[in-house]
């Protein structure tokens, strides 16, 4: 089993920044591609960002491209999401997830964290 625990969420004003962390245990993190997803009230969970096992490849949703950066530190078995220029529409519960597959997709992740709430005020 892999356990994922998100942290770093909170309340921030529009235009501000937050860094989310996802701490993993139970497996070697380098064996997994990682992703961040989010779910806003009344909405389906959506893809935010993904990073390959080595960290060499990243992918972002169009809505966050240029503002968010995903990174990983396999030695610390931690994945990060740096969020800049936050907007009220970024308000959501953010989830970290892991997969042994190459592609990061909402319906194909092997492990999920329980989420951390990000609230952006206007």
C-alpha positions in Angstrom: 0.0 0.0 0.0 1.0 3.6 -0.6 -0.2 6.3 1.7 -0.4 9.9 0.5 -0.9 12.9 2.7 -1.5 16.4 1.4 -0.7 19.6 3.3 -0.3 23.3 2.6 -3.8 24.3 1.9 -5.5 27.2 3.4 -7.0 30.6 2.8 -5.3 33.0 0.5 -6.2 36.3 -1.3 -6.5 36.4 -5.1 -3.1 36.9 -6.6 -1.4 35.2 -3.8 0.6 31.9 -3.7 0.5 28.6 -1.9 2.7 25.5 -2.0 1.0 22.2 -1.6 3.0 19.1 -0.5 2.2 15.5 -0.8 4.1 13.2 1.5 4.2 9.5 0.5 5.0 6.3 2.4 4.9 2.6 1.8 6.6 2.5 -1.6 9.5 3.9 -3.5 8.1 7.1 -4.9 10.3 6.9 -8.1 8.2 4.0 -9.2 5.1 6.2 -9.7 4.0 9.0 -11.9 2.2 11.5 -9.8 -0.6 13.9 -10.3 -2.6 16.7 -8.6 -6.3 16.9 -9.1 -8.9 19.2 -7.6 -12.6 19.2 -6.9 -14.6 22.4 -6.4 -18.0 22.4 -4.8 -20.6 20.9 -7.1 -18.0 20.0 -9.7 -16.4 16.8 -10.8 -12.8 16.1 -9.8 -10.5 17.5 -12.5 -6.9 17.1 -13.6 -4.5 19.8 -12.6 -0.9 18.7 -13.1 1.2 15.6 -13.6 4.8 14.6 -13.4 6.7 11.6 -14.6 8.5 9.1 -12.4 11.9 10.8 -13.0 10.5 14.3 -12.9 11.6 15.0 -16.5 8.2 15.4 -18.0 5.3 17.6 -16.7 1.8 18.3 -18.0 -0.8 20.9 -16.9 -4.4 21.7 -17.3 -4.9 24.7 -19.5 -6.6 26.5 -16.6 -3.4 26.5 -14.5 -0.7 26.5 -17.2 1.8 29.3 -16.5 0.7 29.7 -12.9 1.2 26.3 -11.3 4.4 24.2 -11.1 4.5 20.5 -10.2 7.8 19.1 -8.9 9.0 16.1 -7.0 11.8 15.1 -4.6 12.1 11.4 -4.6 14.7 11.4 -1.8 12.2 13.1 0.4 9.3 11.0 -1.1 7.4 14.2 -1.6 5.6 15.9 -4.5 4.9 19.6 -4.6 2.5 21.9 -6.3 3.6 25.6 -6.4 0.5 27.7 -7.0 1.0 31.4 -8.0 -1.4 34.1 -9.1 -4.3 32.3 -7.5 -7.8 33.0 -8.6 -11.1 32.5 -6.8 -11.9 29.8 -9.4 -8.9 27.8 -8.0 -10.9 27.2 -4.8 -11.2 23.5 -4.4 -10.1 20.4 -2.4 -6.7 19.4 -4.0 -5.8 15.8 -4.1 -2.5 14.1 -4.7 -2.5 10.7 -6.5 0.0 8.1 -7.7 0.0 5.6 -10.6 2.3 2.9 -11.8 1.3 3.7 -15.4 2.9 6.3 -17.6 -0.2 8.4 -18.1 -1.8 10.3 -15.2 -5.6 10.2 -15.6 -8.4 10.8 -13.1 -10.0 7.4 -13.4 -6.8 5.4 -13.6 -4.9 6.4 -10.4 -3.8 3.6 -8.0 -3.6 5.7 -4.8 -5.2 8.9 -3.6 -4.7 11.2 -0.6 -7.6 12.6 1.3 -7.1 16.1 0.0 -6.3 19.6 1.3 -8.6 22.6 1.0 -7.5 25.7 -0.9 -9.8 28.7 -0.6 -9.0 31.8 -2.7 -10.8 35.0 -1.7 -11.6 37.9 -4.0 
